[in-house]
Amino acid sequence: MTIRISQRHLKILETCPRQFEYTYCDRLTLPMNPTQQAKTQLGSDFHLLMHQRELGMPIEPILARSPQLNTWMQAMLQTAPALFETDDRTWRESEHVRTLEIDNYLFTAIYDLVILHPDRADIIDWKTYPLPKYKKDLDREWQTRLYLYLLAETSDYLPKQIKFTYWFIQSTPQPKSVTIDYTLKQHRQTQTDLGVLLAKLTHLLDAYHSHREPFQQVAASMGVCQNCTFAIRCNRDRPDLAATDPLTSFDLDLLPLLPIRSHSIADN
Ligand code: SF4
């Protein structure tokens, strides 16, 4: 059986294998608070708005209903008018899906917008929050890495012909963008890292399904548990735990690489 893998799977697996288990194997989810829910809904609405616009469907009724969406839309049109221009030599599609099968894993990416020029390809991603302080790390995010990798692997474009641009809609005084270039060296590194991560996932899934062996917890000293929704379940809800490194945690890199076998887990 093939397992679908998205950038979110990779991000969570890399952050904490136990969180991956709770989320995708055990299907444990916690309800969002109303504020988070409202933000998530507005973000989804903006993506839907941009999709409808790309499809040539009327968006005025949506803009009339939502002053916030209207403000964001106008800000984008004023800040980056060239992004919305079309011509006969480019092909563009929103909510563009690409997949790539490696062993029993099906990597899947849904691009907010892809613009293919004769000599280059642009990946566009909408973020409905301000430009974060950690922008220097965007090129290390699995969304960036996987989306660039999949486009390079499934098209005739060379890595150096592909760029990834994040647009942070809520930045002030106008939306801000960060563009990430791609290189053959980065492409090869992503390929290597994906192979290592998949081999580890295969091992963890095998142990989980064969012996109900839980996935490892991230080391408490990494400091990620306090912001995790499973902190109480993991007994990691005390700030002082971040200073210690319990024996139950160990470095995922120490796991042996095992052959890939078939498993089934839910996608997000
Ligand atoms: S609380 Fe920590 S160990 Fe538990 S799932 Fe979350 S990140 Fe992993």
Boltz pocket constraint, residues with backbone or C-beta under 6 A from the ligand:
constraints:
  - pocket:
      binder: B
      contacts: [[A, 15], [A, 16], [A, 17], [A, 18], [A, 19], [A, 22], [A, 216], [A, 217], [A, 218], [A, 224], [A, 225], [A, 226], [A, 228], [A, 229], [A, 230], [A, 231], [A, 232], [A, 234], [A, 236]]
      max_distance: 6.0
